[in-house]
Amino acid sequence: QVQLVESGGGLVKPGGSLTLSCVASGYTFRTLLMGWYRQAPGRQREMVAAISTGGSTNYQTSVKGRFTISRDNAKNTVYLQMNSLRPDDTAVYYCTAGFINTGIGQYWGQGTQVTVSS
């Protein structure tokens, strides 16, 4: 069983930056696919970014060039660096993990709130 614990959310002004962290335990981290989803009030949960075991990345179109996903296998941690934040980035952000044969979405963290407001 994989446990995921997110941190780093908060309140930030438009144009500001935040870095989310997610520490994984319970499985060999370097073999996990990792990703970030978000869910805004009244909207469906959507994929934000994902990173493979080899470091290949994939982003939702609206965050390309602003967000960067990375992983540190030595620390069992995946990060989401968010720059140039906009009010429509406001959401609960969830860390997710999975396996090569299943994709991400097998395990979920509890979520961390990100609010972008002046």
Secondary structure, 3 states (H helix, E strand, C coil): CCEEEEECCEEECCCCCEEEEEEEECCCHHHCEEEEEEECCCCCCEEEEEECCCCCEEECHHHCCCEEEEEECCCCEEEEEECCCCHHHCEEEEEEEEECCCEEEEEECCCEEEEECC
